[in-house]
Amino acid sequence: MDPTPPNENSRPIGVFDSGLGGLTVVRELTRALPGENIVYLGDSARVPYGIKSLETVRRFALQCAAFLTQFSPKIIVVACNTASAAAIDDLESFCDIPVVDVIRPGAAAAVAATDAPIGVIATEATIASGAYDRALHAAAPNRKVHVAACPLLVPIIEEGRPQDDPIVLSVLSDYLHDLQRRRLGALILGCTHYPLLSTAIGKLMGPDVTLVNSGAAAAKRVLDLLGGGSAPLAAAGMLQCYTTDNADRFAALGQQFAGRPIDRVLHVDSDDLQARAVAPPP
């Protein structure tokens, strides 16, 4: 899948994230739209975004979007809660195609799932941005919202540790301790890495708490924007990935995240992304 695909139907969906986690959104996109080509950029050399300043994340997000535009995508999906929180307004101003974030669809899905208080677990930057609080209170002004930053989860997941790993369970237990006492009706997995730990999180939170996958909610939004159907291709869509770090490691772990084969993984230097520097809209 080279830049500038030849016809409208083969134009891909562009997806980016700070690393491998956004491939869980690709998993949901493939379920909803199996005929769509997807071009994915994982900025693994600069992961995690969640501990960086919002200004830095905003700059990185605009560079990633600029990289994806060379493929003439029909939609760009910001498969990163931190980038969605920091840069969605700038990305919508920069791109001349629809841009789908994960925060607004995830918040809407949580409000629809319960009338009880809602919890959010996410990176430090996403929590500090207040983006989920704003989105949830816009949809349900009187709803109680409880949040918890979980800074260690992304690097742990990027290491490929299983859900029953003692380190994983210990860290999760610490992060979820306060939320377990809040009588939540739903818990938003406010980072696209976190669905890889959904079984462990679900056991710790209990059966009465609905886990909301923000990536699945974003895929539904993409489905709606594309008119409820996939491109009429003769075969399943291709998944081509780019990473700013080790392509072999990305390929080895990526299929676990995406839940499907990856057709090709290519390296792009982060300097090349920086060369696509885009000034935020005024």
C-alpha positions as a Markdown table, in Angstrom:
| # | Residue | x | y | z |
|---|---|---|---|---|
| 1 | Met | 0.0 | 0.0 | 0.0 |
| 2 | Asp | 2.0 | 3.0 | -1.3 |
| 3 | Pro | 1.1 | 6.7 | -0.9 |
| 4 | Thr | -1.7 | 8.0 | -2.9 |
| 5 | Pro | -3.9 | 4.9 | -3.5 |
| 6 | Pro | -5.4 | 4.7 | -7.0 |
| 7 | Asn | -9.1 | 4.8 | -6.3 |
| 8 | Glu | -11.6 | 6.0 | -3.7 |
| 9 | Asn | -12.5 | 2.5 | -2.4 |
| 10 | Ser | -8.9 | 1.6 | -1.6 |
| 11 | Arg | -8.2 | 4.8 | 0.2 |
| 12 | Pro | -7.2 | 3.7 | 3.7 |
| 13 | Ile | -8.3 | 4.6 | 7.2 |
| 14 | Gly | -5.3 | 6.3 | 8.9 |
| 15 | Val | -4.6 | 5.5 | 12.5 |
| 16 | Phe | -1.9 | 6.7 | 14.9 |
| 17 | Asp | -0.9 | 6.1 | 18.5 |
| 18 | Ser | 2.2 | 6.5 | 20.6 |
| 19 | Gly | 3.1 | 2.9 | 20.2 |
| 20 | Leu | 1.4 | -0.5 | 20.0 |
| 21 | Gly | -1.7 | 0.2 | 22.0 |
| 22 | Gly | -3.6 | 1.8 | 19.1 |
| 23 | Leu | -3.6 | -1.6 | 17.4 |
| 24 | Thr | -6.5 | -2.5 | 19.8 |
| 25 | Val | -8.5 | 0.2 | 17.9 |
| 26 | Val | -7.4 | -1.4 | 14.6 |
| 27 | Arg | -8.8 | -4.7 | 16.0 |
| 28 | Glu | -12.2 | -3.0 | 16.6 |
| 29 | Leu | -12.0 | -1.3 | 13.2 |
| 30 | Thr | -11.4 | -4.7 | 11.5 |
| 31 | Arg | -14.4 | -6.2 | 13.2 |
| 32 | Ala | -16.6 | -3.3 | 12.2 |
| 33 | Leu | -15.2 | -2.7 | 8.7 |
| 34 | Pro | -13.3 | -5.8 | 7.5 |
| 35 | Gly | -12.9 | -4.6 | 3.9 |
| 36 | Glu | -11.1 | -1.3 | 4.8 |
| 37 | Asn | -7.4 | -0.8 | 4.2 |
| 38 | Ile | -5.6 | 0.6 | 7.2 |
| 39 | Val | -2.4 | 2.5 | 7.5 |
| 40 | Tyr | -1.1 | 2.6 | 11.1 |
| 41 | Leu | 1.7 | 4.7 | 12.6 |
| 42 | Gly | 3.0 | 3.7 | 16.0 |
| 43 | Asp | 5.4 | 6.4 | 17.4 |
| 44 | Ser | 7.2 | 3.8 | 19.6 |
| 45 | Ala | 10.5 | 5.7 | 19.8 |
| 46 | Arg | 8.7 | 8.5 | 21.7 |
| 47 | Val | 6.4 | 6.3 | 23.8 |
| 48 | Pro | 4.8 | 6.9 | 26.3 |
| 49 | Tyr | 3.0 | 10.1 | 25.4 |
| 50 | Gly | 1.2 | 10.0 | 28.8 |
| 51 | Ile | 4.0 | 11.4 | 30.9 |
| 52 | Lys | 4.8 | 14.3 | 28.5 |
| 53 | Ser | 3.5 | 17.8 | 28.5 |
| 54 | Leu | 0.3 | 18.5 | 26.5 |
| 55 | Glu | 2.3 | 20.9 | 24.3 |
| 56 | Thr | 4.7 | 18.2 | 23.4 |
| 57 | Val | 2.0 | 15.7 | 22.7 |
| 58 | Arg | 0.2 | 18.2 | 20.6 |
| 59 | Arg | 3.3 | 18.7 | 18.4 |
| 60 | Phe | 3.8 | 14.9 | 18.1 |
| 61 | Ala | 0.2 | 14.4 | 17.2 |
| 62 | Leu | 0.3 | 16.9 | 14.4 |
| 63 | Gln | 3.5 | 15.3 | 13.0 |
| 64 | Cys | 1.8 | 11.9 | 13.0 |
| 65 | Ala | -1.3 | 13.2 | 11.2 |
| 66 | Ala | 0.9 | 15.0 | 8.6 |
| 67 | Phe | 2.7 | 11.7 | 8.0 |
| 68 | Leu | -0.6 | 9.8 | 7.4 |
| 69 | Thr | -1.9 | 12.4 | 5.0 |
| 70 | Gln | 0.5 | 11.2 | 2.3 |
| 71 | Phe | -1.7 | 8.1 | 2.0 |
| 72 | Ser | -4.8 | 10.1 | 1.1 |
| 73 | Pro | -6.8 | 8.6 | 4.0 |
| 74 | Lys | -10.6 | 8.9 | 4.1 |
| 75 | Ile | -10.6 | 9.3 | 7.9 |
| 76 | Ile | -7.9 | 9.7 | 10.5 |
| 77 | Val | -8.4 | 7.9 | 13.9 |
| 78 | Val | -6.5 | 9.3 | 16.9 |
| 79 | Ala | -6.0 | 5.9 | 18.6 |
| 80 | Cys | -4.5 | 7.5 | 21.6 |
| 81 | Asn | -6.4 | 9.1 | 24.5 |
| 82 | Thr | -3.5 | 11.4 | 25.4 |
| 83 | Ala | -3.3 | 12.7 | 21.9 |
| 84 | Ser | -7.0 | 13.0 | 21.7 |
| 85 | Ala | -7.0 | 15.1 | 24.9 |
| 86 | Ala | -4.2 | 17.3 | 23.9 |
| 87 | Ala | -4.7 | 17.9 | 20.2 |
| 88 | Ile | -8.2 | 17.0 | 18.8 |
| 89 | Asp | -9.1 | 20.6 | 18.1 |
| 90 | Asp | -5.8 | 21.3 | 16.4 |
| 91 | Leu | -6.0 | 18.0 | 14.4 |
| 92 | Glu | -9.6 | 18.8 | 13.2 |
| 93 | Ser | -8.4 | 22.2 | 12.1 |
| 94 | Phe | -5.3 | 20.8 | 10.3 |
| 95 | Cys | -7.0 | 17.9 | 8.5 |
| 96 | Asp | -9.4 | 18.4 | 5.6 |
| 97 | Ile | -11.0 | 14.9 | 6.3 |
| 98 | Pro | -12.9 | 13.7 | 9.3 |
| 99 | Val | -10.8 | 13.1 | 12.5 |
| 100 | Val | -12.2 | 10.6 | 15.1 |
| 101 | Asp | -10.9 | 10.7 | 18.6 |
| 102 | Val | -11.4 | 8.1 | 21.4 |
| 103 | Ile | -12.5 | 10.3 | 24.3 |
| 104 | Arg | -15.9 | 11.6 | 23.1 |
| 105 | Pro | -17.1 | 8.3 | 21.8 |
| 106 | Gly | -15.9 | 6.5 | 25.0 |
| 107 | Ala | -17.6 | 9.0 | 27.2 |
| 108 | Ala | -20.9 | 8.7 | 25.3 |
| 109 | Ala | -20.7 | 4.9 | 25.6 |
| 110 | Ala | -20.1 | 5.0 | 29.3 |
| 111 | Val | -23.1 | 7.4 | 29.9 |
| 112 | Ala | -25.3 | 5.1 | 27.8 |
| 113 | Ala | -24.1 | 2.0 | 29.8 |
| 114 | Thr | -25.1 | 3.2 | 33.4 |
| 115 | Asp | -26.9 | 5.7 | 35.5 |
| 116 | Ala | -24.3 | 5.2 | 38.3 |
| 117 | Pro | -21.0 | 6.9 | 38.9 |
| 118 | Ile | -18.4 | 6.5 | 36.1 |
| 119 | Gly | -14.7 | 5.8 | 36.6 |
| 120 | Val | -11.8 | 6.6 | 34.2 |
| 121 | Ile | -8.3 | 5.1 | 34.2 |
| 122 | Ala | -5.9 | 6.7 | 31.9 |
| 123 | Thr | -2.4 | 8.1 | 31.6 |
| 124 | Glu | -1.2 | 11.1 | 33.7 |
| 125 | Ala | -1.5 | 13.5 | 30.8 |
| 126 | Thr | -5.0 | 12.4 | 29.9 |
| 127 | Ile | -6.2 | 12.7 | 33.5 |
| 128 | Ala | -4.5 | 16.1 | 33.9 |
| 129 | Ser | -6.2 | 17.4 | 30.8 |
| 130 | Gly | -9.6 | 16.9 | 32.3 |
| 131 | Ala | -10.9 | 15.8 | 28.8 |
| 132 | Tyr | -12.9 | 12.9 | 30.1 |
| 133 | Asp | -14.4 | 15.0 | 32.9 |
| 134 | Arg | -15.5 | 17.6 | 30.3 |
| 135 | Ala | -16.9 | 15.0 | 27.9 |
| 136 | Leu | -18.8 | 13.1 | 30.6 |
| 137 | His | -20.3 | 16.2 | 32.2 |
| 138 | Ala | -21.3 | 17.5 | 28.8 |
| 139 | Ala | -23.3 | 14.3 | 28.3 |
| 140 | Ala | -24.5 | 13.9 | 31.9 |
| 141 | Pro | -24.0 | 17.1 | 33.9 |
| 142 | Asn | -24.8 | 15.6 | 37.3 |
| 143 | Arg | -23.0 | 12.4 | 37.0 |
| 144 | Lys | -20.2 | 11.6 | 39.5 |
| 145 | Val | -16.8 | 10.9 | 37.8 |
| 146 | His | -13.9 | 9.3 | 39.5 |
| 147 | Val | -10.5 | 9.2 | 37.8 |
| 148 | Ala | -7.1 | 7.4 | 38.4 |
| 149 | Ala | -3.8 | 7.9 | 36.6 |
| 150 | Cys | -2.0 | 4.7 | 35.8 |
| 151 | Pro | 1.4 | 5.7 | 34.5 |
| 152 | Leu | 3.1 | 2.3 | 34.7 |
| 153 | Leu | 0.6 | 0.4 | 32.7 |
| 154 | Val | 1.6 | 1.5 | 29.2 |
| 155 | Pro | 5.3 | 0.4 | 29.6 |
| 156 | Ile | 4.3 | -2.8 | 31.3 |
| 157 | Ile | 1.9 | -3.6 | 28.4 |
| 158 | Glu | 4.5 | -2.6 | 25.8 |
| 159 | Glu | 6.8 | -5.2 | 27.4 |
| 160 | Gly | 4.3 | -7.9 | 26.4 |
| 161 | Arg | 3.6 | -9.0 | 30.0 |
| 162 | Pro | 0.6 | -11.3 | 30.4 |
| 163 | Gln | -2.5 | -10.4 | 32.4 |
| 164 | Asp | -1.7 | -12.9 | 35.1 |
| 165 | Asp | 1.8 | -11.6 | 35.6 |
| 166 | Pro | 2.3 | -10.9 | 39.4 |
| 167 | Ile | 3.8 | -7.5 | 38.5 |
| 168 | Val | 0.8 | -6.6 | 36.4 |
| 169 | Leu | -1.7 | -7.7 | 39.1 |
| 170 | Ser | 0.2 | -5.8 | 41.8 |
| 171 | Val | 0.3 | -2.6 | 39.9 |
| 172 | Leu | -3.4 | -2.9 | 38.9 |
| 173 | Ser | -4.5 | -3.6 | 42.4 |
| 174 | Asp | -2.7 | -0.5 | 43.6 |
| 175 | Tyr | -4.2 | 1.8 | 40.9 |
| 176 | Leu | -7.7 | 0.4 | 41.2 |
| 177 | His | -7.9 | 0.3 | 45.0 |
| 178 | Asp | -9.7 | 3.6 | 45.4 |
| 179 | Leu | -12.1 | 3.0 | 42.4 |
| 180 | Gln | -13.2 | -0.3 | 43.9 |
| 181 | Arg | -14.9 | 1.6 | 46.7 |
| 182 | Arg | -16.8 | 4.0 | 44.6 |
| 183 | Arg | -19.7 | 1.8 | 43.5 |
| 184 | Leu | -19.1 | 2.5 | 39.9 |
| 185 | Gly | -21.5 | 1.5 | 37.1 |
| 186 | Ala | -18.9 | 1.7 | 34.4 |
| 187 | Leu | -15.1 | 2.1 | 34.1 |
| 188 | Ile | -13.7 | 3.7 | 31.0 |
| 189 | Leu | -10.4 | 2.1 | 29.8 |
| 190 | Gly | -9.0 | 5.5 | 28.9 |
| 191 | Cys | -5.9 | 4.3 | 27.1 |
| 192 | Thr | -6.0 | 2.1 | 24.0 |
| 193 | His | -3.4 | -0.2 | 25.6 |
| 194 | Tyr | -5.7 | -1.1 | 28.5 |
| 195 | Pro | -8.0 | -3.5 | 26.7 |
| 196 | Leu | -5.1 | -6.0 | 26.7 |
| 197 | Leu | -5.6 | -6.1 | 30.5 |
| 198 | Ser | -9.4 | -6.1 | 30.5 |
| 199 | Thr | -9.8 | -9.6 | 32.0 |
| 200 | Ala | -7.6 | -8.7 | 35.0 |
| 201 | Ile | -9.3 | -5.3 | 35.4 |
| 202 | Gly | -12.7 | -6.9 | 35.1 |
| 203 | Lys | -11.9 | -9.4 | 37.9 |
| 204 | Leu | -10.6 | -6.7 | 40.2 |
| 205 | Met | -13.6 | -4.4 | 39.6 |
| 206 | Gly | -16.2 | -7.1 | 39.8 |
| 207 | Pro | -19.2 | -8.1 | 37.6 |
| 208 | Asp | -21.3 | -5.1 | 38.3 |
| 209 | Val | -18.9 | -2.7 | 36.6 |
| 210 | Thr | -19.2 | -2.4 | 32.8 |
| 211 | Leu | -15.8 | -1.9 | 31.2 |
| 212 | Val | -16.0 | 0.6 | 28.4 |
| 213 | Asn | -13.4 | 0.2 | 25.6 |
| 214 | Ser | -12.9 | 3.6 | 24.1 |
| 215 | Gly | -11.4 | 2.1 | 21.0 |
| 216 | Ala | -14.6 | 0.1 | 20.3 |
| 217 | Ala | -16.6 | 3.2 | 20.7 |
| 218 | Ala | -14.4 | 5.1 | 18.3 |
| 219 | Ala | -14.7 | 2.2 | 15.7 |
| 220 | Lys | -18.5 | 2.6 | 15.9 |
| 221 | Arg | -18.1 | 6.3 | 15.2 |
| 222 | Val | -16.0 | 5.5 | 12.1 |
| 223 | Leu | -18.6 | 3.0 | 11.0 |
| 224 | Asp | -21.3 | 5.7 | 11.3 |
| 225 | Leu | -19.2 | 8.2 | 9.3 |
| 226 | Leu | -18.6 | 5.7 | 6.5 |
| 227 | Gly | -22.3 | 5.1 | 6.2 |
| 228 | Gly | -22.5 | 1.9 | 8.1 |
| 229 | Gly | -20.6 | -0.2 | 5.6 |
| 230 | Ser | -17.1 | -1.2 | 4.5 |
| 231 | Ala | -15.4 | -0.5 | 1.2 |
| 232 | Pro | -16.6 | -3.0 | -1.4 |
| 233 | Leu | -13.2 | -4.7 | -1.8 |
| 234 | Ala | -12.8 | -8.3 | -3.1 |
| 235 | Ala | -10.8 | -9.4 | 0.0 |
| 236 | Ala | -10.1 | -8.3 | 3.5 |
| 237 | Gly | -8.5 | -5.0 | 3.9 |
| 238 | Met | -4.7 | -4.7 | 4.3 |
| 239 | Leu | -3.0 | -3.5 | 7.4 |
| 240 | Gln | 0.3 | -1.7 | 6.8 |
| 241 | Cys | 2.2 | -0.4 | 9.9 |
| 242 | Tyr | 4.9 | 2.1 | 10.4 |
| 243 | Thr | 6.9 | 2.4 | 13.6 |
| 244 | Thr | 9.6 | 4.9 | 14.7 |
| 245 | Asp | 11.4 | 2.2 | 16.7 |
| 246 | Asn | 12.3 | -1.5 | 16.1 |
| 247 | Ala | 10.2 | -2.8 | 13.2 |
| 248 | Asp | 10.9 | -6.5 | 14.1 |
| 249 | Arg | 9.8 | -6.1 | 17.7 |
| 250 | Phe | 6.7 | -4.2 | 16.5 |
| 251 | Ala | 5.8 | -7.0 | 14.1 |
| 252 | Ala | 6.3 | -9.6 | 16.8 |
| 253 | Leu | 4.1 | -7.9 | 19.4 |
| 254 | Gly | 1.7 | -6.1 | 17.0 |
| 255 | Gln | -0.4 | -9.1 | 16.0 |
| 256 | Gln | -1.2 | -9.7 | 19.7 |
| 257 | Phe | -2.6 | -6.2 | 19.9 |
| 258 | Ala | -4.3 | -6.1 | 16.6 |
| 259 | Gly | -5.8 | -9.6 | 16.7 |
| 260 | Arg | -5.0 | -10.1 | 13.0 |
| 261 | Pro | -2.0 | -10.5 | 10.7 |
| 262 | Ile | 0.0 | -7.4 | 9.8 |
| 263 | Asp | 0.8 | -7.3 | 6.1 |
| 264 | Arg | 3.9 | -5.2 | 6.4 |
| 265 | Val | 5.8 | -3.3 | 9.1 |
| 266 | Leu | 8.2 | -0.5 | 8.0 |
| 267 | His | 10.4 | 1.8 | 9.9 |
| 268 | Val | 10.2 | 5.6 | 9.7 |
| 269 | Asp | 12.7 | 7.7 | 11.6 |
| 270 | Ser | 11.3 | 10.1 | 14.2 |
| 271 | Asp | 13.4 | 12.7 | 12.6 |
| 272 | Asp | 11.3 | 12.3 | 9.4 |
| 273 | Leu | 8.2 | 13.0 | 11.5 |
| 274 | Gln | 9.8 | 16.1 | 13.0 |
| 275 | Ala | 10.6 | 17.3 | 9.5 |
| 276 | Arg | 6.8 | 17.3 | 9.0 |
| 277 | Ala | 6.5 | 19.9 | 11.7 |
| 278 | Val | 3.1 | 21.6 | 11.7 |
| 279 | Ala | 2.4 | 24.7 | 13.6 |
| 280 | Pro | -0.8 | 24.4 | 15.6 |
| 281 | Pro | -3.7 | 26.5 | 14.1 |
| 282 | Pro | -4.1 | 29.9 | 15.7 |
